[in-house]
Amino acid sequence: MLKDYIDYSGLACLSLPQEVGHDISDVVANHIMDLYSSNQPEDLGLGFISPREKQLHLALGPDFELEIDQSPSLLASSSSNSNSNPRNPSNSTTGFVCWKTSPLLVQWLLYSEICPFKTLFFLRPEKAKLKSVKSRQNRKATNTKFIDVSLDQPRITIVELGSGVSGILGSTIGTLPSTLHFIATDHQQSILKLLRSNIQQNVTGRYTSTTMETKVIPEKARSAPGSGVSAIDVVEYDWEDDSVDPVHEIKDTLLQGQFPDLIMACDTIYNEYLIPFFTDSLLRLMGGTTVAILALQLRDSDMVEAFVNCLVEKGGEAGVEVYYVKDEFLSDELKRGFVVYYLERKEVDQDAL
Ligand SMILES: C[S@@+](CC[C@H](N)C(=O)[O-])C[C@H]1O[C@@H](n2cnc3c(N)ncnc32)[C@H](O)[C@@H]1O
């Protein structure tokens, strides 16, 4: 279970048991007050990395150099969306550019010694052997070090909500030997198209997919024990669309009937309208052992408070507990204007049954 790899000393729980007599909204209000006084947001603007450039070059830690295509013009154009929802004030174009939260999250998750989730992705590294691979198209001379998966290492399935076009999580965490399957999702075909293309141009080849063209990997190499080859997929998952069973494609088609081990989302809360849709979509995908990591940029405090209240309330009804990462366990960059939440299903007290 992923829970066994989490350092709970870095987390504080917001979902207190009812019998303690606390009003949950007071607990959340105090958390938000502490958050905005300790974690003073710098002037982060709206939160794009660049609202003008069509191409970004991002170096994430020693292992990942990404070239990301984005579309500032589609960000600015509300009419670009044939399926935009007039009730959604975001006009659904936010996904056309890359936002600041996900690069910071990746660097913290993969390279920070204080991150409470650091062993999730490089599980049991002492058993793993180091392996060198060449970076994309041999264009860069650097050799990249990955920890190769050991024969008995559990590998995890991950679903990302609201990935946007950048594919940063898919192109980094999606390629780790500890990842069995990474599924990036969003809600518009034009976003999904650019997302696929960014992942294809940034992943060096060792992956399989049923939703993207990949280099053919010989079956023998792919299924060899410890090969570390992951699957990466990009599919539609619209939080507002209740006309179809949105979980079906992800769980039943791509994950062989299993819920994902981990759900991730970066900067998916930026207006109040989306809060209940996002929360329901997240909880719907959480099976008994699924955990979730959500990273947010601190914008309007009322909106963040409304989101956390919704998460704690709806989560409580679904048996899911909400934690936040304590300030001292965040990277210096995340401490300046970001927050990370962690969700898991409550342990059932067997004695009480
Ligand atoms: C602020 S952007 C963040 C994108 C990306 N996670 C990043 O950090 O660059 C919010 C994302 O939520 C997605 N989104 C908005 N409404 C959605 C919906 N109803 N269903 C699924 N995704 C949605 C947008 O398309 C966009 O990709």
The ligand as an ORCA input file, in Angstrom:
! r2SCAN-3c Opt
* xyz 0 1
  C      -4.901     26.339    -14.294
  S      -4.944     25.029    -15.449
  C      -3.675     23.959    -14.840
  C      -3.168     23.029    -15.896
  C      -2.008     22.122    -15.480
  N      -2.385     21.246    -14.408
  C      -0.782     22.927    -15.142
  O      -0.439     22.986    -13.939
  O      -0.167     23.504    -16.046
  C      -6.448     24.158    -14.983
  C      -6.747     22.914    -15.783
  O      -8.035     22.403    -15.414
  C      -8.692     21.976    -16.600
  N     -10.164     21.977    -16.443
  C     -10.984     23.044    -16.282
  N     -12.260     22.641    -16.252
  C     -12.239     21.282    -16.412
  C     -13.241     20.285    -16.472
  N     -14.531     20.589    -16.397
  N     -12.878     18.995    -16.624
  C     -11.570     18.662    -16.710
  N     -10.559     19.562    -16.666
  C     -10.895     20.862    -16.521
  C      -8.272     23.011    -17.617
  O      -8.471     22.566    -18.950
  C      -6.806     23.172    -17.258
  O      -6.002     22.256    -17.940
*
